[in-house]
Amino acid sequence: GVSATLPATLDSTGFGALTMTSGGKLSAPPPMSGKKDVATFDNLSTGEEEKLVDMLRAGSGDLVFGYDETDAGQTILGTAADASTDAGSKVALAFTLNSGTIFYRLAIITSHTPQGSVGNVLTATCNCEFYRKHVKV
């Protein structure tokens, strides 16, 4: 699901209060979470390299859809991709796994590109630059 409205709080309650619009014909989801960088330090006193958890990188990824210009979710993503402001380019996303687990993510939509070729289904690739930590419910 996708929402052009962002959550009031960055937790399951904030995301759960949003009205999500389904994005139909999704054929490939992006990564569900980011990763942490590791900072290193050469400790000359011990002769060992030390490692510490550093910045969280929320990551990026593509949503790939069977293109449907009448699909409300795809329309929201296309509108965000075309926005000329930071606020207009940001969306909240919800990915529900077969197990029922939900991953909520915040994303800046950088592109929404329909593409296709003879003999193939017309698809649309939507690039997402994620920010903030994901919420898993």
ROMI-107115 format. One line per field, with one value per residue (C-alpha): residue number from 1; x, y, z; residue in one letter. Coordinates in steps of 0.2 Angstrom, whole numbers. Layout:
residues N
i (NUM, ...) $
c1 (X, ...) $
c2 (Y, ...) $
c3 (Z, ...) $
aa (a, ...) $
This chain:
residues 137
i (1, 2, 3, 4, 5, 6, 7, 8, 9, 10, 11, 12, 13, 14, 15, 16, 17, 18, 19, 20, 21, 22, 23, 24, 25, 26, 27, 28, 29, 30, 31, 32, 33, 34, 35, 36, 37, 38, 39, 40, 41, 42, 43, 44, 45, 46, 47, 48, 49, 50, 51, 52, 53, 54, 55, 56, 57, 58, 59, 60, 61, 62, 63, 64, 65, 66, 67, 68, 69, 70, 71, 72, 73, 74, 75, 76, 77, 78, 79, 80, 81, 82, 83, 84, 85, 86, 87, 88, 89, 90, 91, 92, 93, 94, 95, 96, 97, 98, 99, 100, 101, 102, 103, 104, 105, 106, 107, 108, 109, 110, 111, 112, 113, 114, 115, 116, 117, 118, 119, 120, 121, 122, 123, 124, 125, 126, 127, 128, 129, 130, 131, 132, 133, 134, 135, 136, 137) $
c1 (0, 5, 0, 4, 1, 15, 12, 11, 22, 35, 29, 15, 2, 7, 8, -8, -18, -15, -26, -16, -20, -16, -3, -9, 1, 17, 29, 45, 46, 62, 72, 62, 75, 91, 108, 120, 137, 152, 165, 182, 197, 214, 218, 237, 237, 230, 236, 218, 205, 189, 172, 157, 139, 138, 125, 109, 108, 89, 94, 85, 76, 64, 45, 41, 23, 13, 9, -9, -12, -29, -22, -24, -8, 3, -5, 0, 18, 18, 12, 26, 39, 33, 32, 44, 45, 53, 36, 27, 40, 38, 26, 23, 23, 16, 22, 12, 20, 11, 14, 4, 20, 20, 35, 32, 44, 46, 52, 56, 50, 63, 56, 41, 45, 33, 43, 40, 45, 36, 31, 32, 20, 21, 29, 33, 48, 47, 63, 62, 75, 71, 74, 72, 71, 58, 44, 40, 23) $
c2 (0, 18, 34, 52, 57, 53, 46, 58, 46, 34, 18, 5, 17, 31, 20, 11, 27, 30, 25, 15, 13, -3, -3, -16, -28, -27, -40, -35, -27, -17, -23, -22, -15, -5, -9, -1, 5, 0, 12, 6, 12, 5, 4, 5, 1, -17, -19, -23, -15, -10, -9, 0, 2, 18, 26, 17, 18, 15, 11, 12, 0, -2, -6, -15, -15, -22, -4, 1, 20, 18, 10, 22, 17, 18, 35, 41, 35, 44, 60, 59, 56, 71, 83, 98, 99, 88, 86, 81, 67, 58, 44, 30, 12, -4, -21, -35, -52, -69, -72, -56, -47, -29, -18, 1, 12, 30, 34, 48, 43, 48, 41, 32, 25, 15, 4, -11, -20, -30, -47, -41, -34, -15, -12, 3, 4, 16, 21, 23, 31, 26, 36, 33, 16, 3, -2, -20, -26) $
c3 (0, -2, 6, 1, 19, 31, 48, 63, 73, 66, 74, 71, 78, 66, 51, 56, 56, 38, 24, 12, -6, -14, -28, -40, -51, -40, -47, -38, -21, -14, 1, 17, 28, 27, 35, 48, 43, 54, 60, 63, 74, 75, 93, 94, 113, 110, 92, 87, 75, 85, 76, 82, 75, 65, 54, 48, 29, 25, 7, -10, -21, -36, -36, -52, -58, -72, -78, -76, -78, -69, -53, -39, -30, -46, -48, -31, -35, -52, -44, -31, -44, -54, -38, -38, -19, -6, 3, -13, -17, 0, 3, 16, 10, 18, 12, 19, 18, 16, 34, 39, 44, 39, 35, 34, 25, 21, 4, -8, -25, -38, -54, -61, -78, -89, -101, -112, -128, -141, -133, -116, -103, -101, -84, -73, -62, -47, -38, -20, -9, 9, 24, 43, 50, 44, 56, 57, 64) $
aa (g, v, s, a, t, l, p, a, t, l, d, s, t, g, f, g, a, l, t, m, t, s, g, g, k, l, s, a, p, p, p, m, s, g, k, k, d, v, a, t, f, d, n, l, s, t, g, e, e, e, k, l, v, d, m, l, r, a, g, s, g, d, l, v, f, g, y, d, e, t, d, a, g, q, t, i, l, g, t, a, a, d, a, s, t, d, a, g, s, k, v, a, l, a, f, t, l, n, s, g, t, i, f, y, r, l, a, i, i, t, s, h, t, p, q, g, s, v, g, n, v, l, t, a, t, c, n, c, e, f, y, r, k, h, v, k, v) $
